Amino acid sequence: MYIYPSNLRAKPMLWMWELRDLAIIVGAAILAVLSVFLCSFFYSYFSRLFASLPFQHPIYFAKSSPSRAAFNCKLTAHTLLLMEAQSGNALAMHDLGKMYADGLGRDTDAEAAHDWYAKALAGFIAVEETKESRYVEYRIGKMYAAGLGTEQDYGQAADWFAQAVEKNHKYAQYSLGSLYYRGQGVPQDYIRAFSLYEKSANQTNAYASYELAKMLRDGIGCEQDTEHAGLRFEEAFDGFKVMEAERSDDKLQYRLGQMLRDGVGTARDMEQAQLYFEASSRLGNPNAQYALAKIIIETGADAEKIAEAVEWLCKSADSGNQLAQYALGKLYRDGEYVEADIPKAVELLTLAAEQENQYAQYALGKLLLIGEDIPKEAPAAVRWLTPSAEQTNQFAQYALGRLYLEGEDVEKNVQAAVRWLTKSAEQGNQFAQYQLGKIYLLGRDMECDRDQAVYWFTLSAAQGNEYAQFFLDNIDNPNPSLEHAAARLIRKLARQFETQQQGLTSQANHIDRKRMRELREKRIAQGHARDEQIQNY
């Protein structure tokens, strides 16, 4: 049985081994082997080596499949930890907090987790007051940074990390570097962050090597150096592999999967990436679950695999992953791989939108505007489209511009319309460019500006917009009116569209809902009346 180091407990305890106990020890060893065999997912204590203290302490719980044996083992772990914590051990208190926070072997209990974390923090501080330790200073900093057992306080975290950094603690260097990079608790300083990451990486910290590589690649806090960045990425990848081999860790597996998928620090290998994502997913990592589902869907797997991908998406979405919530919401919206369910799509998209996912905000706004299988709610649509547009989503900007220009679902506001349309057009949205061209040419809602009209029509026509090209071709032709001529063009193109669709009746009897919606939105964007219908053939 592992005993915590005496300098982290109130009263040191020593185990006295005598020869007369040999028979008992041998018997206990045999029983232990049998227990491990029966408890295939028995948690194991892994080595945590830190430069500042010459002792080992456990990482108790390698997450595993929820077998009854593993559950019973974690109950035993809880008993052992409780004994250590009651004897005044701060590390045991911390890990009890983690057990309750993560629901390891027992129900999640945030209040109990907070209480144990608070006791651990007080214990660490008491140890530090007795004798300074760079490891303990680092642990205190981590607790303040994460808000474990106390209010989150990046300033306090930075102060504690700085004390450990003075003693050359590599993980404190990495953590303080991250605070400087993000400007949390300290002024943002990329040069200082780079320096700290470099010091940590040079002491063999794969996480620091990875962050250092990104800064070198992007030229942040240093001169851009892609060759050096590549070497640091390789260093990080090799380090992560060694760490993952030593202990089954879902976050490491996910990161390795990412690097293999993207060819960062290693050759691109989708097969190996998928294996790492699968391992991480089985341990409950929601990011890996989303990444795994995405790979399966994008590779065009068979129906059984697609069903598995949808299952992973559901698990990831249930864990709060906004990307999974958005992806799953789109599947329910479009009826792709699942039965179409607009209310369910709205529910999922709302969850992602509330996490400021701009694509989910846009998709949700559009659904609320269309009102298909759900009540139409223009004010709610505007509430979601606006934050998406503010995050520079060109489609949300265009949608808002059209809404304010038409003045049907919201109060007409030409200035707001032009502002949003311009933002969208400047990002290359051909429909926004076309609308601006019309506004400036016709001079109805604002003063006519022929040069501006030509400018925007030209950009739109260059992207294949037939309506913009028509206005350009007829901009000097005063009779008949451009609007009537444009209307005739629309009718002509509509007839061509119908003829093409009639020619496809032998292949299909209708356009599916997704295609219908895409065509309707495109036609409205290009100038069709909102109530103009597309026929099914």
Secondary structure, DSSP 4 states (H G I P E B T S, - for coil): -----GGGSSS-------GGGHHHHHHHHHHHHHHHHH-TT--------BTTBS-------------HHHHHHHHHHHHHHHHHHHTT-HHHHHHHHHHHHHTSSS---HHHHHHHHHHHHHHHHHHHHHS--HHHHHHHHHHHHHTSSS---HHHHHHHHHHHHHTT-HHHHHHHHHHHHHTSSS---HHHHHHHHHHHHTTS-HHHHHHHHHHHHHTSSS---HHHHHHHHHHHHHHHHHHHHHS--HHHHHHHHHHHHHTSSS---HHHHHHHHHHHHHTT-HHHHHHHHHHHHHTT--HHHHHHHHHHHHHHHHTT-HHHHHHHHHHHHHTSSS---HHHHHHHHHHHHTTT-HHHHHHHHHHHHHTSSS---HHHHHHHHHHHHHTT-HHHHHHHHHHHHH-SSS---HHHHHHHHHHHHTTT-HHHHHHHHHHHHH-SSS---HHHHHHHHHHHHTTT-HHHHHHHHTTT--SS-HHHHHHHHHHHHHHHHHHHHHTTTTT-SS--HHHHHHHHHHHHHTT--TTPPPPP-
